[in-house]
Amino acid sequence: MTSLPHILSTVFEEIENRTEPIHEFEVASQIEKVAKCQEANGKDIPMELQAEFMAFRFCTRDADEDSHWNTFFAPVLAIPQGDGMYELPSVSSVTSEMLTYWEVRSNEATHPILKARYADLVWDLTRKVTQEPANGVNTAFTAIDSYLTAVENQNCPDQIDGRNRVSRALSLALSVKDKNRTERAVNTIIEYEKAIAEAGKLGTWGFSYDLLIENQRVELSQNQSDTIISRLEEQLAEAVQIPDGADSSRNHFAARQAAMRLASYYRRSGMRDDVQRVLAQYAAAVQSWAGKAWPIIVVAWLTEVYETFIDFELSDEADKISVMMRDLGENSHKNMTTITHKVKISNDEITSYVDEMLRGDDDEIAARIAQHFIPNPHEVEKQVRVLAKQSPLSSMITHSIQDSDGREIASIGSVEDDLDGRVVLMMNQNMQIEGMSLDLVMKGWINRSKLTDDAFLDRLMVSPLFTDDRRETLTRGLAAYFAKDHLSAVHLLVPQIENAFRRLLIATGRSIYKPSNAKKGVRRGISLKLLHALLNDTVCEQVFGPNAVKYFKVLLTDSRGWNLRNVLCHGFEPLPVDSPALSNRVMHVLLILSFAREQEESTSSEEG
């Protein structure tokens, strides 16, 4: 006698007798067809049918995936809806009656895929549904045994599915502290990897290392550890060998996966020579692509090698890779394609825009320019989100920012993972586009108002951020700008901007110092805070507002943005000689700073 509804007997008889692999979603699909027939015939859907359909509709999550249920099972669909979430299926639909039914079915079913699903649902969801733990550990035992049997009998639909089942079995065995089942899970994992491993095919090997050696709760024999490490060595050797002669390239993706695991193991074991050996093999696999793949791609791969050597404290090896990165990077820009987009703007539109910006006297114009060209990060964020909807694939791709030598200076992730980086990137692009407008306005102001370098200097010197000891440098920098010597102007004026922010901190009683780096046992000196640290002081936002401070950072110190201060002071990049794009932005920042005023403390007295 079975608790299974009669209308499902044919479906489950076929599944129970099946010898080929099967997936739970296939079971759910067959149950759904029966349910739809019931509904089409005007019949009610019994609880047992609902329970069967729901049991096989849940998906499972990997160990490193988040679950808002804090359970192994999860809905196939979960999207925000009002103040909550719309889930399909929802754990709120699971009843105590269903849990009891699944426990009965875990004993009735004979196919390991079915038994594991029923038993694990009871073990995993009972506390979530009833606020009480599962009654005893028998359902956990059933789930463990069935998962392992399914793998051993080759009932799993694919290799990744089998890997996930042995991983779950191990997790359950460890959680219930069953030594025999843990040992069986360990042996099954090792043997399963041996059976499915294919050289160069990621995902079919390496998981025994991840699940067993990296898991501190698992006790392995020396023979088991040696077996796992030996197989990784075999995979590394296979990946780095040259199959078709000296000109062939190696599988560096597989080499990395094997080498990183081996290097971590050897480092923990104090085997530094082996760490160096396996990472050198991985590096050689990447280097074999030089001259065969685009330089920009090889540089990206070499960057991973470089960072790996640094992580493993192999600085000499890292230096050798950096030389190759530099040499390849010089050619990487040849592979880049320039993308252009033309927008037509009539002369009347340009004239109208400039006229509007230059209304009023010089004080009004200065205030308008200062305010108008400060980007609003909140509006830029909206722009980023709109573009993400229009081009979802682009929003998920990591962006690499490189210098003229092909060196990656910053990496910006997806919109979901790195929204701030995407906002900075968009601000960077917008500032370049708006550069033409700023240039027109600055030229118009100079020509229409007969603005001179002396008049602009007078405007700066009203602010307490600019002091007499900097007057001469400011004078020469402004003279260079008005003479269209943009390169000299930028070099002279950017350091004065940094000093102006330092003066701001002094005026507001903030510290402008930081401890100097020093060797152990050597007395530390005191260094001045540099521009990035100055801008991070909260007083900057209090005086200029968060939008302006974000703008200052993107323009002057953020490697994801223009980073003008660091590019100029450290010589990272050659600066354009004749372009006013940079000098106009520097003048704009000076204009913003010129509006800072010292506020006198108000006092009051009472007579009496």
Secondary structure, 3 states (H helix, E strand, C coil): CCCCCHHHHHHHHHHHCCCCCCCHHHHHHHHHHHHHHHHHCCCCCCHHHHHHHHHHHCEECCCCCCCCCCCCEECCEEEEECCEEEEECCHHHCCHHHHHHHHHHHHHCCCHHHHHHHHHHHHHHHHHHHCCCCCCCHHHHHHHHHHHHHHHCCCCCCHHHHHHHHHHHHHHHHHCCCHHHHHHHHHHHHHHHHHHCCCCCCCCCCHHHHHHHCCCCCCCCHHHHHHHHHHHHHHHHHHHCCCCCCCCCCCHHHHHHHHHHHHHHHHHCCCHHHHHHHHHHHHHHHHCCCCCCCHHHHHHHHHHHHHHHHHCCCHHHHHHHHHHHHHHHHHHHHHCCCCCCCCCCCHHHHHHHHHHHCCCCHHHHHHHHHHHCCCCHHHHHHHHHHHHHHCHHHHHCCEEEECCCCCEEEEECCCCCCHHHHHHHHHHHHHHHHHHHHHHHHHHHHHHCCCCHHHHHHHHHCCCCCCHHHHHHHHHHHHHHHCCCHHHHHHHHHHHHHHHHHHHHHHCCCCCEEECCCCCCCCCCEEECCHHHHHCCHHHHHHHCHHHHHHHHHHHCCCCCCCHHHHHHHCCCCCCCCCCHHHHHHHHHHHHHCCCCCCCCCCCCCCC
